[in-house]
């Protein structure tokens, strides 16, 4: 959420994938993500669901 509250937290293996489809259990129109490898954050951002 905008105030920093985590409403859903789960890790998915996306290594060597060009595309990843979110499961229906991930709710919301605006999704914030972080791509983590080991203890380093490689990428993070926000996208809107179609």
Protein Blocks (a to p, Z undefined) as FASTA:
>chain_A
ZZopafbdcdddfehiabdcddfklgcjbdcddddehjacfbdcddddZZ
